[in-house]
């Protein structure tokens, strides 16, 4: 039973919500306000390691299948496994483009690209003193990938994306892996 609770909590905390609207081919062009959508992501974990992540976004439907937008990101991280405990406030911004792919009928695939620039403290090694120190810098990353969207209603649905960070370097990245997986819903 404990495993079920853990899986449910992990699923709920990893949900990122992105809103979407799509124009029908014969439909009249929507008004400007109807082409704007809002979404973002949120997650939180508490305990020995505490992490709170908030990432709102706003997008604009450029054409029938292409949308783009901007977002900001804030993350608080605290690790109590060390004495003194380590904590950090990371922040940044991102730009994204999403193109719906229509070449396979009834399979709602989309291509996704995102540039993100995060400011956070990273451990750096000084070979002269042979010690590690914390250094705050901006760390850019560009993610490209594909996703699938399962719609419900006119503006909502579930999505799953697989992204690859083409700028990933193990030593100067906020993430251990260049692969990014997102599971979420839109409304």
C-alpha positions as CSV (number, residue, x, y, z in Angstrom):
1,X,0.0,0.0,0.0
2,X,2.9,2.4,0.8
3,X,4.2,1.9,-2.8
4,X,0.8,2.9,-4.2
5,X,0.8,6.1,-2.2
6,X,4.3,6.9,-3.3
7,X,3.4,6.4,-7.0
8,X,0.3,8.6,-6.6
9,X,2.3,11.3,-4.9
10,X,5.1,11.2,-7.5
11,X,2.5,11.4,-10.3
12,X,0.7,14.3,-8.8
13,X,3.9,16.2,-8.1
14,X,5.3,15.7,-11.5
15,X,2.3,17.0,-13.4
16,X,3.0,20.0,-15.5
17,X,0.0,21.7,-17.0
18,X,0.0,23.4,-20.3
19,X,-3.1,24.9,-21.9
20,X,-3.8,24.6,-25.5
21,X,-6.3,25.7,-28.1
22,X,-6.4,24.5,-31.7
23,X,-8.2,26.1,-34.6
24,X,-10.3,23.8,-36.8
25,X,-9.4,24.0,-40.5
26,X,-12.7,25.6,-41.6
27,X,-13.1,27.7,-38.5
28,X,-13.0,31.5,-38.7
29,X,-9.8,33.0,-37.2
30,X,-10.2,33.4,-33.4
31,X,-10.0,36.8,-31.8
32,X,-6.6,37.8,-30.3
33,X,-7.7,37.0,-26.7
34,X,-8.9,33.5,-27.8
35,X,-5.4,32.8,-29.3
36,X,-3.7,33.3,-25.9
37,X,-3.3,30.5,-23.5
38,X,-1.9,30.0,-20.1
39,X,-0.2,27.1,-18.4
40,X,2.9,26.1,-16.6
41,X,4.3,23.6,-14.2
42,X,4.4,23.0,-10.4
43,X,5.9,20.4,-8.2
44,X,6.8,20.1,-4.5
45,X,8.6,17.6,-2.3
46,X,9.2,17.9,1.4
47,X,11.5,16.0,3.7
48,X,15.3,15.6,4.0
49,X,15.4,17.1,0.5
50,X,12.8,19.9,-0.1
51,X,12.1,21.2,-3.5
52,X,9.4,23.6,-4.6
53,X,9.2,24.3,-8.4
54,X,6.9,26.9,-10.0
55,X,7.0,27.6,-13.7
56,X,4.1,29.6,-15.2
57,X,3.9,30.2,-19.0
58,X,1.8,32.1,-21.5
59,X,1.5,31.1,-25.2
60,X,0.0,32.4,-28.4
61,X,-1.5,30.4,-31.2
62,X,0.4,31.7,-34.3
63,X,-1.3,29.5,-36.9
64,X,-3.6,26.5,-36.9
65,X,-0.9,24.1,-35.6
66,X,2.0,26.4,-34.4
67,X,2.1,28.1,-31.1
68,X,4.9,29.9,-29.1
69,X,5.3,31.4,-25.8
70,X,7.4,32.5,-22.8
71,X,7.7,31.4,-19.2
72,X,9.5,32.0,-16.0
73,X,10.9,29.4,-13.6
74,X,11.6,29.5,-9.9
75,X,12.9,26.6,-7.7
76,X,13.7,26.5,-4.1
77,X,16.0,23.5,-3.1
78,X,17.1,22.5,0.3
79,X,19.2,19.4,1.2
80,X,19.5,18.5,4.9
81,X,21.9,15.6,4.4
82,X,24.8,18.0,4.9
83,X,25.9,20.1,7.8
84,X,25.3,22.9,7.3
85,X,22.3,22.2,5.1
86,X,22.5,23.3,1.5
87,X,19.8,25.6,0.0
88,X,19.5,27.4,-3.2
89,X,17.0,29.6,-5.1
90,X,17.2,29.0,-8.8
91,X,15.3,31.2,-11.3
92,X,15.2,31.7,-15.0
93,X,13.2,32.2,-18.2
94,X,12.2,30.2,-21.3
95,X,10.9,30.5,-24.8
96,X,9.1,27.7,-26.6
97,X,7.6,26.7,-29.9
98,X,5.2,23.8,-30.5
99,X,4.2,22.5,-33.9
100,X,1.3,20.0,-34.3
101,X,2.2,17.3,-36.8
102,X,-0.6,16.2,-39.1
103,X,1.2,13.6,-41.3
104,X,-0.2,10.6,-39.4
105,X,-4.0,10.9,-39.3
106,X,-5.7,10.6,-35.9
107,X,-2.3,10.5,-34.1
108,X,-1.9,13.9,-32.3
109,X,1.9,14.2,-32.4
110,X,3.7,17.5,-31.9
111,X,7.3,18.7,-32.2
112,X,8.5,20.9,-29.4
113,X,11.5,23.2,-28.9
114,X,12.4,25.2,-25.9
115,X,15.3,27.5,-24.8
116,X,15.7,27.8,-21.1
117,X,18.2,29.9,-19.1
118,X,18.6,29.1,-15.4
119,X,20.5,30.9,-12.8
120,X,21.7,28.7,-9.9
121,X,24.7,27.8,-7.7
122,X,26.8,24.9,-9.0
123,X,29.8,23.3,-7.4
124,X,33.1,24.1,-9.1
125,X,36.5,22.6,-8.5
126,X,39.6,24.6,-8.0
127,X,42.6,22.5,-9.0
128,X,45.0,24.9,-7.2
129,X,43.4,24.6,-3.8
130,X,41.9,21.2,-4.6
131,X,38.6,22.3,-3.1
132,X,35.1,22.7,-4.3
133,X,33.3,26.0,-4.1
134,X,29.8,27.2,-5.1
135,X,29.5,29.6,-8.0
136,X,26.3,31.3,-9.2
137,X,25.9,31.5,-13.0
138,X,23.4,31.4,-15.8
139,X,23.1,27.9,-17.5
140,X,21.4,27.8,-20.8
141,X,19.8,24.7,-22.4
142,X,18.0,24.0,-25.6
143,X,15.6,21.1,-25.6
144,X,14.1,19.5,-28.7
145,X,11.7,16.6,-28.9
146,X,8.3,15.1,-29.6
147,X,5.1,14.7,-27.8
148,X,1.7,13.1,-28.0
149,X,-1.5,14.8,-27.0
150,X,-4.7,13.0,-26.1
151,X,-7.5,15.7,-26.2
152,X,-10.7,15.9,-24.2
153,X,-13.0,18.8,-25.0
154,X,-12.0,21.8,-27.1
155,X,-9.1,23.1,-25.0
156,X,-8.0,20.2,-22.8
157,X,-6.2,16.9,-22.7
158,X,-3.2,14.9,-21.5
159,X,0.2,15.0,-23.0
160,X,3.5,13.2,-22.8
161,X,6.8,14.7,-24.2
162,X,10.3,13.4,-24.6
163,X,12.9,16.1,-24.9
164,X,16.6,16.1,-25.4
165,X,18.9,18.9,-24.2
166,X,21.3,19.5,-27.1
167,X,23.4,21.8,-24.9
168,X,23.8,19.4,-22.0
169,X,27.2,19.0,-20.4
170,X,27.6,16.9,-17.3
171,X,29.7,19.4,-15.5
172,X,27.7,22.6,-16.1
173,X,24.1,21.5,-16.2
174,X,21.5,21.7,-13.5
175,X,20.3,18.2,-14.5
176,X,22.2,14.9,-14.5
177,X,20.7,13.7,-17.8
178,X,20.1,15.4,-21.1
179,X,16.7,13.6,-21.4
180,X,13.6,15.4,-20.1
181,X,10.3,13.6,-19.7
182,X,7.1,15.5,-19.1
183,X,3.6,14.1,-18.3
184,X,0.8,16.4,-17.8
185,X,-2.6,17.8,-18.8
186,X,-4.0,21.0,-20.3
187,X,-7.2,22.8,-19.8
